[in-house]
Amino acid sequence: MKDFFTGLQFLTRIRIVEQTDWSPDSFGRSVKYFTLIGVVIGLLLAGLAYVFAQFLPSHVLAAVIIIAEIILTGGLHCDGFMDTADGVFSGRSRERMLEIMKDSRVGANGVVAFGLLLLLKYSLIADMAPATLITALFLMPVAGRMAMVISITSFPYARPDGMGKAFAQYAGRTTLVIAGIIVLITIIPFGMQAAISAGSAVLAGVLSARYFAKVLGGLTGDTYGAITEITELVALLVFII
């Protein structure tokens, strides 16, 4: 449970127990529970949608859900998405891209990319029927964290050090198997549409990871966040098609 709480406190703002041990190996061991943390996030978002859909217009509900997810995750993946956009689309050398991504300031590419991401998420959520939306919001973060686990365990890390390197270095051989089993148990009860949506979203995330790894020579903590956001967006898109 300690490893689960480590991952929960890193990926969300939820604080159940007080932890002061943030060793690299504890970060790595927590990766196998990322999809379970996605289940927690999905339950909260789906529950929020179920309650507020009773009296809020769809466009207001969409805004509330997006804000709630950002608050719940502390904007962690949003920051990674913007930094990745700034670096990858800068047109600079690989080394300079990594320097740009490490800069705490956000550039024009990051702002524009994040604005488009929010616009697409808002539109997809606002156009969904309530029943479909609840299912999509539950599965969306699960698929996003599965893509992150695959990225951590299957691609090299681009930097010699960094917080994200601890995840990649200490994740362990069984991490991907455990995370995948959690996803299967979560998705199967929802039927074929949910399986297609989650599978398509994870595939999009893996393809994104492959592209980032090719451009940067590996992945970073920022790209993990970007991959999660892209996967979640595709999950919503497939549900509405």
C-alpha positions in Angstrom: 0.0 0.0 0.0 2.9 2.3 0.6 3.9 2.2 -3.1 0.3 2.9 -4.1 0.1 5.9 -1.8 3.4 7.2 -3.2 2.0 7.1 -6.7 -1.3 8.6 -5.6 0.4 11.5 -3.9 2.6 12.1 -6.9 -0.1 11.9 -9.6 -2.9 13.6 -7.7 -3.5 16.1 -4.9 -5.1 13.3 -2.8 -3.3 12.9 0.6 -4.5 9.9 2.6 -1.3 9.3 4.6 1.6 11.5 5.4 4.7 10.3 3.6 8.2 11.7 3.8 10.1 8.9 2.1 10.4 9.8 -1.6 13.4 7.6 -2.6 13.9 6.8 -6.3 13.1 3.1 -5.8 9.8 4.0 -4.1 8.8 6.1 -7.2 9.7 3.2 -9.4 7.7 0.6 -7.4 4.7 2.9 -7.5 4.4 2.7 -11.4 2.7 -0.6 -11.3 -0.2 1.1 -9.5 -0.6 4.0 -12.0 -3.6 2.4 -13.7 -5.3 1.8 -10.3 -4.7 5.5 -9.6 -6.4 6.1 -12.9 -9.4 4.2 -11.6 -9.5 6.5 -8.6 -9.4 9.6 -10.8 -12.0 8.1 -13.1 -14.4 7.3 -10.3 -14.2 10.9 -9.0 -14.7 12.4 -12.4 -17.6 10.1 -13.3 -19.2 10.7 -9.9 -18.9 14.4 -10.4 -20.5 14.2 -13.9 -23.3 12.0 -12.6 -24.2 14.5 -9.8 -23.8 17.8 -11.8 -25.4 16.5 -15.0 -28.8 16.6 -13.1 -28.9 20.4 -13.1 -26.0 21.9 -15.1 -26.2 22.6 -18.9 -23.8 20.4 -20.9 -21.4 23.3 -21.7 -21.1 24.3 -18.1 -20.7 20.7 -17.0 -17.8 20.3 -19.5 -16.0 23.2 -18.0 -16.5 22.0 -14.5 -15.1 18.5 -15.4 -12.0 20.0 -17.0 -11.3 22.3 -14.1 -11.9 19.4 -11.6 -9.4 17.1 -13.4 -6.8 19.9 -13.4 -7.3 20.5 -9.7 -7.3 16.8 -8.9 -4.0 16.1 -10.7 -2.5 19.5 -9.8 -2.0 20.3 -13.5 0.9 17.9 -13.6 0.3 16.4 -17.0 -0.8 19.8 -18.4 2.6 21.2 -17.5 4.3 18.3 -19.2 2.2 18.7 -22.3 3.1 22.4 -22.6 6.8 21.8 -22.0 6.8 19.0 -24.6 5.1 21.2 -27.2 7.6 24.0 -26.5 10.6 21.7 -27.0 9.5 19.3 -29.7 8.0 22.0 -32.0 10.8 24.4 -31.5 12.6 23.2 -34.6 15.9 23.2 -32.7 18.5 20.5 -32.1 17.8 17.6 -29.8 19.9 19.0 -27.0 18.3 22.4 -27.3 14.8 20.8 -27.2 15.6 19.2 -23.9 16.9 22.5 -22.5 13.7 24.2 -23.6 11.6 21.6 -22.0 13.5 21.9 -18.7 12.9 25.7 -18.6 10.1 26.6 -16.1 8.8 29.3 -18.4 6.1 28.4 -21.0 6.5 29.5 -24.6 4.1 30.3 -27.4 4.0 26.7 -28.7 3.0 25.4 -25.3 0.3 28.0 -24.8 -1.2 27.4 -28.2 -1.0 23.6 -28.0 -2.6 23.6 -24.5 -5.4 26.0 -25.6 -6.2 23.6 -28.5 -6.2 20.6 -26.2 -8.6 22.3 -23.8 -10.9 23.3 -26.7 -11.0 19.8 -28.0 -11.6 18.2 -24.6 -14.4 20.8 -23.9 -16.1 20.1 -27.2 -16.0 16.3 -26.8 -17.3 16.4 -23.3 -20.1 18.9 -24.1 -21.3 16.8 -27.0 -21.6 13.5 -25.2 -24.8 12.0 -23.9 -24.8 11.8 -20.0 -24.6 8.0 -19.9 -21.8 7.8 -22.4 -20.0 10.7 -20.7 -19.9 8.9 -17.3 -18.4 5.8 -18.8 -15.9 7.8 -20.9 -14.8 9.9 -17.9 -14.2 6.7 -15.9 -12.1 5.0 -18.5 -10.3 8.0 -19.8 -7.7 8.4 -17.0 -7.2 4.6 -16.8 -6.2 4.5 -20.5 -4.0 7.6 -20.0 -2.1 6.0 -17.1 -1.7 2.7 -19.1 -0.1 4.6 -21.9 2.2 6.3 -19.3 3.2 2.9 -17.8 4.1 1.5 -21.3 6.1 4.7 -22.0 8.0 4.3 -18.8 8.8 0.6 -19.1 9.3 0.3 -22.9 11.3 3.5 -23.9 14.7 4.8 -22.8 15.0 7.9 -20.7 16.4 10.9 -22.6 18.3 12.5 -19.7 21.1 11.2 -17.5 19.1 12.3 -14.4 15.7 13.8 -13.5 12.7 12.7 -11.5 11.2 10.8 -14.4 14.3 8.7 -14.6 13.5 7.1 -11.2 10.3 5.8 -12.6 12.0 4.3 -15.6 15.0 2.9 -13.7 13.1 1.2 -10.8 9.8 0.3 -12.3 10.6 -3.5 -12.4 9.8 -6.3 -14.8 6.3 -7.1 -13.5 5.1 -3.4 -13.7 3.6 -3.6 -17.1 1.9 -6.9 -16.4 0.3 -5.7 -13.2 -0.8 -2.4 -14.8 -2.3 -4.3 -17.8 -4.3 -6.7 -15.6 -5.8 -3.8 -13.7 -6.9 -2.2 -17.0 -8.4 -5.4 -18.3 -10.4 -6.0 -15.1 -11.6 -2.3 -15.3 -12.6 -2.4 -19.0 -14.2 -5.8 -19.5 -17.4 -5.0 -17.6 -18.1 -2.0 -19.9 -18.2 -4.1 -23.2 -16.8 -3.7 -26.7 -17.1 0.1 -27.1 -15.1 0.7 -24.0 -12.4 -1.8 -25.0 -12.1 -0.2 -28.5 -12.0 3.3 -27.0 -9.3 2.4 -24.4 -7.3 0.3 -26.9 -7.3 3.0 -29.5 -6.4 5.6 -27.0 -3.5 3.6 -25.6 -2.3 2.9 -29.1 -2.3 6.7 -29.9 -0.3 7.2 -26.7 2.3 4.6 -27.6 2.6 6.1 -31.1 3.1 9.5 -29.5 5.8 8.1 -27.2 7.5 6.5 -30.2 7.6 9.9 -32.0 8.9 11.8 -29.0 11.5 9.2 -28.3 12.7 9.4 -32.0 12.9 13.2 -31.8 14.4 13.5 -28.3 16.4 10.3 -28.2 14.2 9.0 -25.4 11.4 10.2 -23.1 11.3 12.5 -20.1 8.9 13.3 -17.3 7.4 16.0 -19.4 6.7 13.6 -22.3 5.0 11.2 -19.9 2.5 14.0 -19.1 2.0 14.8 -22.8 1.4 11.2 -23.6 -1.2 10.9 -20.9 -3.0 14.0 -22.1 -3.0 12.8 -25.8 -4.3 9.4 -24.7 -7.1 10.9 -22.7 -8.1 13.1 -25.6 -8.2 10.1 -28.1 -10.3 8.1 -25.5 -12.9 10.8 -25.5 -12.8 11.1 -29.3 -13.4 7.4 -29.9 -16.4 7.4 -27.5 -18.1 10.2 -29.5 -17.5 8.7 -33.0 
